[in-house]
Amino acid sequence: MTSKELKQVFPLGEKNEAFAQFFEGTSYLKMLSSERVSIANVTFEPGCRNHWHIHHKGGQILLCTAGRGYYQEWGKPAQEMKPGDVINIPPEVKHWHGAAFDSWFAHLAVEVPAENASNEWLEPVDEEAYNKLK
């Protein structure tokens, strides 16, 4: 599947250069809303995933819209994500998300508003552990 074959409701956006240092592989970002609630369409090429990170204060909600990917919380097994899946990430939970090795993947990332909210980027996902995902 190519990015043109990925059936997305929202635009692909531009290469996610601003956050590229926190991703393994190439991702694309299209901001859909920055008023009151931040909502972004994030698209991952096959094998692309972000590093472990923590949303302080507000948390995040992921709405899977296309392709196949994974979400994992620290100390728990990774769970597959497919269109229609919703992941509610509470604040202060270390996690990562991204594409399966053989599929493009897209989700809407909704930042839960909170006073003094921030995002802390951590280490990359272990390559060997990621490669064991099906």
Secondary structure as UniProt FT lines:
FT   TURN            3..5
FT   STRAND          14..15
FT   HELIX           17..22
FT   STRAND          23..24
FT   STRAND          27..33
FT   STRAND          38..44
FT   TURN            46..47
FT   STRAND          49..50
FT   STRAND          53..56
FT   STRAND          60..67
FT   STRAND          69..73
FT   TURN            74..75
FT   STRAND          79..81
FT   TURN            83..84
FT   STRAND          86..89
FT   TURN            91..92
FT   STRAND          95..99
FT   TURN            101..102
FT   STRAND          105..111
FT   TURN            115..116
FT   STRAND          118..121
FT   HELIX           127..131
//
